């Protein structure tokens, strides 16, 4: 399981350069997976389980997703019904 401390994430808008510099690698993979088409809920569930050892809805998964949504980097898009990464 990858370690995650949301307090350590920068609070600036997400750029491709910032995305590529983020640690751990699992965080980069999650954000890169959300680019373009985004992730359907089953794809996000699989990625969280495989890379992070987390189940969707667990406190740890909720903390991860909340930290990314708070920064407006990764959030649910109801129109597309996908989790999407937002640059800029």
DARAJO-V986407 format. One record per residue. N is the residue number from 0. PSI is psi in radians with two decimals (none if undefined). OMEGA is omega in degrees with one decimal (999 if undefined). D_FIRST is the distance of its C-alpha to the first C-alpha in Angstrom with 1 decimal. Layout:
n=N psi=PSI omega=OMEGA d_first=D_FIRST
n=N psi=PSI omega=OMEGA d_first=D_FIRST
//
This chain:
n=0 psi=2.35 omega=177.9 d_first=0.0
n=1 psi=2.55 omega=176.4 d_first=3.8
n=2 psi=2.62 omega=-177.9 d_first=6.5
n=3 psi=2.26 omega=174.1 d_first=9.3
n=4 psi=1.75 omega=-177.1 d_first=12.9
n=5 psi=-0.48 omega=179.9 d_first=15.3
n=6 psi=-0.39 omega=-178.9 d_first=18.2
n=7 psi=-0.17 omega=-179.2 d_first=17.6
n=8 psi=2.44 omega=175.2 d_first=18.1
n=9 psi=2.74 omega=-179.1 d_first=21.7
n=10 psi=0.31 omega=-179.9 d_first=24.0
n=11 psi=2.84 omega=175.7 d_first=26.0
n=12 psi=2.58 omega=-178.2 d_first=26.3
n=13 psi=2.20 omega=173.5 d_first=23.8
n=14 psi=2.90 omega=178.4 d_first=25.5
n=15 psi=-0.67 omega=178.0 d_first=24.5
n=16 psi=-0.77 omega=177.8 d_first=24.7
n=17 psi=-0.77 omega=179.7 d_first=22.4
n=18 psi=-0.78 omega=-177.2 d_first=19.8
n=19 psi=-0.29 omega=-179.6 d_first=19.9
n=20 psi=-0.12 omega=-177.0 d_first=19.5
n=21 psi=2.56 omega=174.4 d_first=16.4
n=22 psi=2.61 omega=0.8 d_first=13.3
n=23 psi=2.99 omega=179.7 d_first=10.4
n=24 psi=-0.54 omega=179.8 d_first=11.4
n=25 psi=-0.58 omega=177.7 d_first=9.1
n=26 psi=-0.75 omega=176.4 d_first=11.4
n=27 psi=-0.77 omega=-179.2 d_first=14.4
n=28 psi=-0.72 omega=178.5 d_first=13.7
n=29 psi=-0.86 omega=-178.3 d_first=13.5
n=30 psi=-0.70 omega=177.8 d_first=16.7
n=31 psi=-0.62 omega=179.3 d_first=18.4
n=32 psi=-0.46 omega=-179.5 d_first=18.0
n=33 psi=-0.09 omega=177.5 d_first=19.8
n=34 psi=2.81 omega=177.8 d_first=22.7
n=35 psi=-1.76 omega=-174.8 d_first=26.0
n=36 psi=-0.40 omega=-177.2 d_first=25.8
n=37 psi=-3.06 omega=-177.6 d_first=22.6
n=38 psi=2.26 omega=171.1 d_first=20.3
n=39 psi=2.69 omega=-178.6 d_first=21.7
n=40 psi=-0.75 omega=178.1 d_first=19.9
n=41 psi=-0.58 omega=178.0 d_first=19.0
n=42 psi=-0.72 omega=176.7 d_first=17.5
n=43 psi=-0.78 omega=178.4 d_first=15.4
n=44 psi=-0.79 omega=-179.8 d_first=14.3
n=45 psi=-0.78 omega=-179.6 d_first=13.4
n=46 psi=-0.79 omega=178.6 d_first=11.5
n=47 psi=-0.72 omega=-179.1 d_first=9.4
n=48 psi=-0.81 omega=-175.8 d_first=8.8
n=49 psi=-0.86 omega=-173.4 d_first=8.5
n=50 psi=-0.58 omega=-172.0 d_first=6.5
n=51 psi=-0.25 omega=-176.1 d_first=4.5
n=52 psi=0.50 omega=-175.4 d_first=5.0
n=53 psi=2.60 omega=173.2 d_first=7.8
n=54 psi=2.44 omega=176.2 d_first=11.5
n=55 psi=2.37 omega=-179.7 d_first=14.1
n=56 psi=-0.15 omega=176.7 d_first=16.2
n=57 psi=2.72 omega=178.9 d_first=13.7
n=58 psi=-0.67 omega=-179.3 d_first=14.4
n=59 psi=-0.76 omega=178.1 d_first=11.0
n=60 psi=-0.73 omega=178.3 d_first=11.6
n=61 psi=-0.69 omega=178.8 d_first=15.2
n=62 psi=-0.79 omega=178.4 d_first=14.6
n=63 psi=-0.91 omega=-177.2 d_first=12.8
n=64 psi=-0.64 omega=178.8 d_first=15.6
n=65 psi=-0.72 omega=179.2 d_first=18.3
n=66 psi=-0.69 omega=179.8 d_first=17.6
n=67 psi=-0.68 omega=178.1 d_first=17.9
n=68 psi=-0.66 omega=179.2 d_first=20.9
n=69 psi=-0.62 omega=179.4 d_first=22.5
n=70 psi=-0.05 omega=-178.0 d_first=22.7
n=71 psi=0.56 omega=178.9 d_first=23.9
n=72 psi=-0.64 omega=-172.1 d_first=21.5
n=73 psi=2.06 omega=-178.0 d_first=19.9
n=74 psi=2.89 omega=-179.6 d_first=21.7
n=75 psi=2.31 omega=175.6 d_first=23.2
n=76 psi=1.81 omega=-175.4 d_first=26.5
n=77 psi=-0.55 omega=179.8 d_first=28.7
n=78 psi=-0.77 omega=-179.3 d_first=31.4
n=79 psi=-0.25 omega=-175.2 d_first=29.1
n=80 psi=0.81 omega=-179.8 d_first=26.9
n=81 psi=2.72 omega=171.1 d_first=23.8
n=82 psi=2.23 omega=-174.3 d_first=21.1
n=83 psi=2.54 omega=173.9 d_first=22.4
n=84 psi=2.40 omega=-177.9 d_first=21.6
n=85 psi=2.06 omega=175.0 d_first=24.7
n=86 psi=2.66 omega=173.8 d_first=25.9
n=87 psi=none omega=999 d_first=28.6
//
